[in-house]
Amino acid sequence: MDEIKKWFYEKLANKAIESLTKNGFKAVYFESKEEAIKHFIQTATNYDSIGFGGSITVVKELRLVDEAKKTK
């Protein structure tokens, strides 16, 4: 990804994170899909169940369910 797009997406993400945080959510930005998956797996192991809140597109694109099953 070129540097201008990367900068733009990071700025957008930071603005979204700021807004979500103000409204009581925890939000994290990752530069890559692999980083996001790694964070999810590390975090998910601390819980008995996880809800995705309608983020089926994200779940399917990142294959989070498949990745979580690999760790069991």
N, CA, C and O atoms as a printed pandas DataFrame, in Angstrom:
     atom_number atom_name residue_name chain_id  residue_number  x_coord  y_coord  z_coord
0              1         N          MET        A               1    0.861   -1.174    0.000
1              2        CA          MET        A               1    0.000    0.000    0.000
2              3         C          MET        A               1    0.905    1.234    0.000
3              4         O          MET        A               1    1.885    1.300    0.742
4              5         N          ASP        A               2    0.567    2.188   -0.826
5              6        CA          ASP        A               2    1.436    3.368   -0.857
6              7         C          ASP        A               2    1.295    4.175    0.434
7              8         O          ASP        A               2    0.316    4.047    1.170
8              9         N          GLU        A               3    2.279    4.987    0.677
9             10        CA          GLU        A               3    2.367    5.709    1.953
10            11         C          GLU        A               3    1.207    6.685    2.171
11            12         O          GLU        A               3    0.779    6.877    3.309
12            13         N          ILE        A               4    0.694    7.300    1.113
13            14        CA          ILE        A               4   -0.411    8.247    1.271
14            15         C          ILE        A               4   -1.677    7.517    1.705
15            16         O          ILE        A               4   -2.388    7.987    2.594
16            17         N          LYS        A               5   -1.966    6.371    1.085
17            18        CA          LYS        A               5   -3.142    5.585    1.484
18            19         C          LYS        A               5   -2.992    5.103    2.923
19            20         O          LYS        A               5   -3.933    5.168    3.714
20            21         N          LYS        A               6   -1.814    4.626    3.243
21            22        CA          LYS        A               6   -1.550    4.140    4.595
22            23         C          LYS        A               6   -1.791    5.256    5.613
23            24         O          LYS        A               6   -2.439    5.041    6.637
24            25         N          TRP        A               7   -1.268    6.440    5.328
25            26        CA          TRP        A               7   -1.456    7.593    6.203
26            27         C          TRP        A               7   -2.935    7.935    6.342
27            28         O          TRP        A               7   -3.423    8.169    7.448
28            29         N          PHE        A               8   -3.646    7.964    5.218
29            30        CA          PHE        A               8   -5.068    8.300    5.208
30            31         C          PHE        A               8   -5.877    7.311    6.040
31            32         O          PHE        A               8   -6.693    7.720    6.865
32            33         N          TYR        A               9   -5.658    6.010    5.829
33            34        CA          TYR        A               9   -6.396    4.990    6.577
34            35         C          TYR        A               9   -6.079    5.050    8.068
35            36         O          TYR        A               9   -6.954    4.838    8.907
36            37         N          GLU        A              10   -4.840    5.338    8.382
37            38        CA          GLU        A              10   -4.468    5.438    9.796
38            39         C          GLU        A              10   -5.153    6.649   10.448
39            40         O          GLU        A              10   -5.622    6.551   11.582
40            41         N          LYS        A              11   -5.213    7.773    9.752
41            42        CA          LYS        A              11   -5.912    8.957   10.263
42            43         C          LYS        A              11   -7.393    8.663   10.471
43            44         O          LYS        A              11   -7.961    9.018   11.504
44            45         N          LEU        A              12   -8.021    8.013    9.486
45            46        CA          LEU        A              12   -9.427    7.637    9.610
46            47         C          LEU        A              12   -9.648    6.719   10.808
47            48         O          LEU        A              12  -10.580    6.907   11.590
48            49         N          ALA        A              13   -8.786    5.736   10.935
49            50        CA          ALA        A              13   -8.902    4.779   12.034
50            51         C          ALA        A              13   -8.748    5.468   13.377
51            52         O          ALA        A              13   -9.500    5.186   14.310
52            53         N          ASN        A              14   -7.790    6.361   13.484
53            54        CA          ASN        A              14   -7.568    7.064   14.750
54            55         C          ASN        A              14   -8.762    7.926   15.127
55            56         O          ASN        A              14   -9.103    8.026   16.306
56            57         N          LYS        A              15   -9.400    8.550   14.147
57            58        CA          LYS        A              15  -10.598    9.346   14.419
58            59         C          LYS        A              15  -11.733    8.441   14.898
59            60         O          LYS        A              15  -12.451    8.783   15.838
60            61         N          ALA        A              16  -11.890    7.289   14.252
61            62        CA          ALA        A              16  -12.922    6.335   14.671
62            63         C          ALA        A              16  -12.641    5.815   16.077
63            64         O          ALA        A              16  -13.554    5.707   16.895
64            65         N          ILE        A              17  -11.392    5.498   16.354
65            66        CA          ILE        A              17  -11.007    5.007   17.678
66            67         C          ILE        A              17  -11.307    6.063   18.743
67            68         O          ILE        A              17  -11.815    5.747   19.818
68            69         N          GLU        A              18  -10.991    7.298   18.434
69            70        CA          GLU        A              18  -11.266    8.386   19.373
70            71         C          GLU        A              18  -12.767    8.477   19.679
71            72         O          GLU        A              18  -13.157    8.604   20.840
72            73         N          SER        A              19  -13.586    8.415   18.660
73            74        CA          SER        A              19  -15.043    8.491   18.844
74            75         C          SER        A              19  -15.572    7.283   19.604
75            76         O          SER        A              19  -16.401    7.428   20.503
76            77         N          LEU        A              20  -15.101    6.102   19.252
77            78        CA          LEU        A              20  -15.544    4.893   19.947
78            79         C          LEU        A              20  -15.154    4.924   21.416
79            80         O          LEU        A              20  -15.945    4.556   22.284
80            81         N          THR        A              21  -13.939    5.361   21.689
81            82        CA          THR        A              21  -13.459    5.442   23.073
82            83         C          THR        A              21  -14.310    6.400   23.899
83            84         O          THR        A              21  -14.627    6.117   25.055
84            85         N          LYS        A              22  -14.678    7.529   23.307
85            86        CA          LYS        A              22  -15.534    8.493   24.004
86            87         C          LYS        A              22  -16.880    7.882   24.367
87            88         O          LYS        A              22  -17.522    8.308   25.327
88            89         N          ASN        A              23  -17.305    6.882   23.598
89            90        CA          ASN        A              23  -18.599    6.240   23.827
90            91         C          ASN        A              23  -18.482    4.908   24.562
91            92         O          ASN        A              23  -19.406    4.095   24.530
92            93         N          GLY        A              24  -17.352    4.687   25.222
93            94        CA          GLY        A              24  -17.205    3.528   26.083
94            95         C          GLY        A              24  -16.737    2.246   25.427
95            96         O          GLY        A              24  -16.791    1.183   26.045
96            97         N          PHE        A              25  -16.277    2.323   24.181
97            98        CA          PHE        A              25  -15.787    1.132   23.489
98            99         C          PHE        A              25  -14.271    1.091   23.549
99           100         O          PHE        A              25  -13.612    2.121   23.686
100          101         N          LYS        A              26  -13.731   -0.109   23.443
101          102        CA          LYS        A              26  -12.290   -0.268   23.290
102          103         C          LYS        A              26  -12.049   -0.568   21.816
103          104         O          LYS        A              26  -12.633   -1.503   21.268
104          105         N          ALA        A              27  -11.204    0.206   21.183
105          106        CA          ALA        A              27  -10.928    0.020   19.759
106          107         C          ALA        A              27   -9.426    0.041   19.524
107          108         O          ALA        A              27   -8.692    0.780   20.180
108          109         N          VAL        A              28   -8.981   -0.779   18.579
109          110        CA          VAL        A              28   -7.561   -0.886   18.262
110          111         C          VAL        A              28   -7.403   -0.885   16.744
111          112         O          VAL        A              28   -8.220   -1.470   16.034
112          113         N          TYR        A              29   -6.366   -0.236   16.251
113          114        CA          TYR        A              29   -6.060   -0.200   14.816
114          115         C          TYR        A              29   -4.869   -1.101   14.531
115          116         O          TYR        A              29   -3.888   -1.108   15.276
116          117         N          PHE        A              30   -4.963   -1.854   13.455
117          118        CA          PHE        A              30   -3.863   -2.710   13.019
118          119         C          PHE        A              30   -3.543   -2.405   11.561
119          120         O          PHE        A              30   -4.449   -2.204   10.751
120          121         N          GLU        A              31   -2.281   -2.370   11.233
121          122        CA          GLU        A              31   -1.880   -2.098    9.854
122          123         C          GLU        A              31   -2.102   -3.293    8.938
123          124         O          GLU        A              31   -2.210   -3.134    7.723
124          125         N          SER        A              32   -2.169   -4.479    9.511
125          126        CA          SER        A              32   -2.325   -5.655    8.656
126          127         C          SER        A              32   -3.365   -6.622    9.224
127          128         O          SER        A              32   -3.676   -6.617   10.415
128          129         N          LYS        A              33   -3.875   -7.434    8.337
129          130        CA          LYS        A              33   -4.832   -8.475    8.714
130          131         C          LYS        A              33   -4.180   -9.446    9.689
131          132         O          LYS        A              33   -4.814   -9.898   10.642
132          133         N          GLU        A              34   -2.927   -9.759    9.452
133          134        CA          GLU        A              34   -2.213  -10.706   10.309
134          135         C          GLU        A              34   -2.080  -10.195   11.741
135          136         O          GLU        A              34   -2.224  -10.958   12.695
136          137         N          GLU        A              35   -1.803   -8.901   11.883
137          138        CA          GLU        A              35   -1.716   -8.301   13.220
138          139         C          GLU        A              35   -3.063   -8.368   13.937
139          140         O          GLU        A              35   -3.123   -8.666   15.129
140          141         N          ALA        A              36   -4.130   -8.092   13.212
141          142        CA          ALA        A              36   -5.475   -8.129   13.801
142          143         C          ALA        A              36   -5.830   -9.538   14.258
143          144         O          ALA        A              36   -6.370   -9.723   15.348
144          145         N          ILE        A              37   -5.528  -10.527   13.430
145          146        CA          ILE        A              37   -5.820  -11.925   13.780
146          147         C          ILE        A              37   -5.025  -12.333   15.022
147          148         O          ILE        A              37   -5.568  -12.957   15.932
148          149         N          LYS        A              38   -3.752  -11.983   15.057
149          150        CA          LYS        A              38   -2.904  -12.335   16.203
150          151         C          LYS        A              38   -3.464  -11.713   17.487
151          152         O          LYS        A              38   -3.549  -12.382   18.517
152          153         N          HIS        A              39   -3.839  -10.449   17.422
153          154        CA          HIS        A              39   -4.412   -9.772   18.598
154          155         C          HIS        A              39   -5.708  -10.450   19.028
155          156         O          HIS        A              39   -5.924  -10.685   20.217
156          157         N          PHE        A              40   -6.563  -10.761   18.068
157          158        CA          PHE        A              40   -7.832  -11.421   18.375
158          159         C          PHE        A              40   -7.595  -12.750   19.090
159          160         O          PHE        A              40   -8.211  -13.021   20.120
160          161         N          ILE        A              41   -6.707  -13.573   18.548
161          162        CA          ILE        A              41   -6.437  -14.894   19.135
162          163         C          ILE        A              41   -5.895  -14.738   20.551
163          164         O          ILE        A              41   -6.326  -15.450   21.458
164          165         N          GLN        A              42   -4.958  -13.817   20.750
165          166        CA          GLN        A              42   -4.385  -13.610   22.083
166          167         C          GLN        A              42   -5.444  -13.124   23.072
167          168         O          GLN        A              42   -5.456  -13.545   24.229
168          169         N          THR        A              43   -6.315  -12.256   22.627
169          170        CA          THR        A              43   -7.360  -11.713   23.496
170          171         C          THR        A              43   -8.463  -12.733   23.738
171          172         O          THR        A              43   -8.959  -12.853   24.858
172          173         N          ALA        A              44   -8.848  -13.461   22.711
173          174        CA          ALA        A              44   -9.973  -14.397   22.788
174          175         C          ALA        A              44   -9.718  -15.533   23.764
175          176         O          ALA        A              44  -10.664  -16.081   24.331
176          177         N          THR        A              45   -8.481  -15.891   23.968
177          178        CA          THR        A              45   -8.180  -17.005   24.865
178          179         C          THR        A              45   -8.539  -16.690   26.317
179          180         O          THR        A              45   -8.591  -17.592   27.153
180          181         N          ASN        A              46   -8.786  -15.424   26.615
181          182        CA          ASN        A              46   -9.149  -15.021   27.977
182          183         C          ASN        A              46  -10.644  -15.138   28.260
183          184         O          ASN        A              46  -11.080  -14.864   29.378
184          185         N          TYR        A              47  -11.435  -15.540   27.264
185          186        CA          TYR        A              47  -12.891  -15.554   27.409
186          187         C          TYR        A              47  -13.476  -16.923   27.079
187          188         O          TYR        A              47  -12.908  -17.683   26.295
188          189         N          ASP        A              48  -14.628  -17.225   27.695
189          190        CA          ASP        A              48  -15.328  -18.480   27.416
190          191         C          ASP        A              48  -16.160  -18.394   26.148
191          192         O          ASP        A              48  -16.328  -19.390   25.444
192          193         N          SER        A              49  -16.681  -17.206   25.853
193          194        CA          SER        A              49  -17.461  -17.018   24.628
194          195         C          SER        A              49  -17.225  -15.607   24.093
195          196         O          SER        A              49  -16.854  -14.693   24.829
196          197         N          ILE        A              50  -17.453  -15.463   22.793
197          198        CA          ILE        A              50  -17.216  -14.185   22.132
198          199         C          ILE        A              50  -18.373  -13.909   21.190
199          200         O          ILE        A              50  -18.813  -14.803   20.466
200          201         N          GLY        A              51  -18.873  -12.670   21.192
201          202        CA          GLY        A              51  -19.901  -12.252   20.243
202          203         C          GLY        A              51  -19.294  -11.300   19.236
203          204         O          GLY        A              51  -18.399  -10.524   19.570
204          205         N          PHE        A              52  -19.774  -11.353   18.010
205          206        CA          PHE        A              52  -19.211  -10.508   16.963
206          207         C          PHE        A              52  -20.093   -9.319   16.608
207          208         O          PHE        A              52  -19.706   -8.517   15.758
208          209         N          GLY        A              53  -21.235   -9.177   17.209
209          210        CA          GLY        A              53  -22.057   -7.989   17.058
210          211         C          GLY        A              53  -22.383   -7.565   15.646
211          212         O          GLY        A              53  -22.367   -6.372   15.346
212          213         N          GLY        A              54  -22.677   -8.501   14.774
213          214        CA          GLY        A              54  -23.074   -8.164   13.415
214          215         C          GLY        A              54  -21.928   -7.924   12.458
215          216         O          GLY        A              54  -22.156   -7.522   11.317
216          217         N          SER        A              55  -20.704   -8.161   12.891
217          218        CA          SER        A              55  -19.541   -7.935   12.030
218          219         C          SER        A              55  -19.195   -9.175   11.223
219          220         O          SER        A              55  -18.043   -9.607   11.194
220          221         N          ILE        A              56  -20.189   -9.737   10.576
221          222        CA          ILE        A              56  -19.983  -10.968    9.819
222          223         C          ILE        A              56  -18.968  -10.767    8.692
223          224         O          ILE        A              56  -18.160  -11.658    8.428
224          225         N          THR        A              57  -18.997   -9.626    8.033
225          226        CA          THR        A              57  -18.041   -9.368    6.959
226          227         C          THR        A              57  -16.613   -9.430    7.486
227          228         O          THR        A              57  -15.749  -10.067    6.883
228          229         N          VAL        A              58  -16.371   -8.770    8.606
229          230        CA          VAL        A              58  -15.035   -8.779    9.191
230          231         C          VAL        A              58  -14.658  -10.189    9.615
231          232         O          VAL        A              58  -13.530  -10.629    9.391
232          233         N          VAL        A              59  -15.586  -10.888   10.219
233          234        CA          VAL        A              59  -15.318  -12.245   10.677
234          235         C          VAL        A              59  -14.965  -13.145    9.494
235          236         O          VAL        A              59  -14.019  -13.929    9.573
236          237         N          LYS        A              60  -15.710  -13.037    8.413
237          238        CA          LYS        A              60  -15.442  -13.881    7.237
238          239         C          LYS        A              60  -14.138  -13.488    6.549
239          240         O          LYS        A              60  -13.354  -14.361    6.175
240          241         N          GLU        A              61  -13.895  -12.191    6.377
241          242        CA          GLU        A              61  -12.681  -11.751    5.688
242          243         C          GLU        A              61  -11.430  -12.118    6.469
243          244         O          GLU        A              61  -10.434  -12.556    5.894
244          245         N          LEU        A              62  -11.486  -11.936    7.781
245          246        CA          LEU        A              62  -10.325  -12.254    8.615
246          247         C          LEU        A              62  -10.283  -13.725    9.016
247          248         O          LEU        A              62   -9.275  -14.210    9.530
248          249         N          ARG        A              63  -11.380  -14.425    8.778
249          250        CA          ARG        A              63  -11.492  -15.848    9.118
250          251         C          ARG        A              63  -11.233  -16.084   10.602
251          252         O          ARG        A              63  -10.536  -17.024   10.985
252          253         N          LEU        A              64  -11.804  -15.219   11.422
253          254        CA          LEU        A              64  -11.546  -15.276   12.858
254          255         C          LEU        A              64  -12.059  -16.570   13.498
255          256         O          LEU        A              64  -11.406  -17.123   14.383
256          257         N          VAL        A              65  -13.206  -17.046   13.061
257          258        CA          VAL        A              65  -13.732  -18.280   13.639
258          259         C          VAL        A              65  -12.785  -19.435   13.339
259          260         O          VAL        A              65  -12.472  -20.231   14.224
260          261         N          ASP        A              66  -12.328  -19.525   12.092
261          262        CA          ASP        A              66  -11.388  -20.595   11.723
262          263         C          ASP        A              66  -10.086  -20.480   12.505
263          264         O          ASP        A              66   -9.546  -21.483   12.972
264          265         N          GLU        A              67   -9.590  -19.276   12.644
265          266        CA          GLU        A              67   -8.331  -19.060   13.385
266          267         C          GLU        A              67   -8.512  -19.423   14.859
267          268         O          GLU        A              67   -7.619  -20.016   15.464
268          269         N          ALA        A              68   -9.653  -19.074   15.433
269          270        CA          ALA        A              68   -9.899  -19.393   16.847
270          271         C          ALA        A              68   -9.977  -20.902   17.057
271          272         O          ALA        A              68   -9.483  -21.418   18.060
272          273         N          LYS        A              69  -10.593  -21.607   16.118
273          274        CA          LYS        A              69  -10.705  -23.059   16.242
274          275         C          LYS        A              69   -9.344  -23.739   16.198
275          276         O          LYS        A              69   -9.157  -24.784   16.822
276          277         N          LYS        A              70   -8.400  -23.169   15.479
277          278        CA          LYS        A              70   -7.048  -23.734   15.384
278          279         C          LYS        A              70   -6.334  -23.738   16.731
279          280         O          LYS        A              70   -5.474  -24.582   16.984
280          281         N          THR        A              71   -6.695  -22.788   17.593
281          282        CA          THR        A              71   -5.991  -22.663   18.871
282          283         C          THR        A              71   -6.518  -23.597   19.956
283          284         O          THR        A              71   -5.893  -23.734   21.008
284          285         N          LYS        A              72   -7.642  -24.232   19.721
285          286        CA          LYS        A              72   -8.240  -25.114   20.732
286          287         C          LYS        A              72   -7.637  -26.483   20.685
287          288         O          LYS        A              72   -8.021  -27.354   21.466
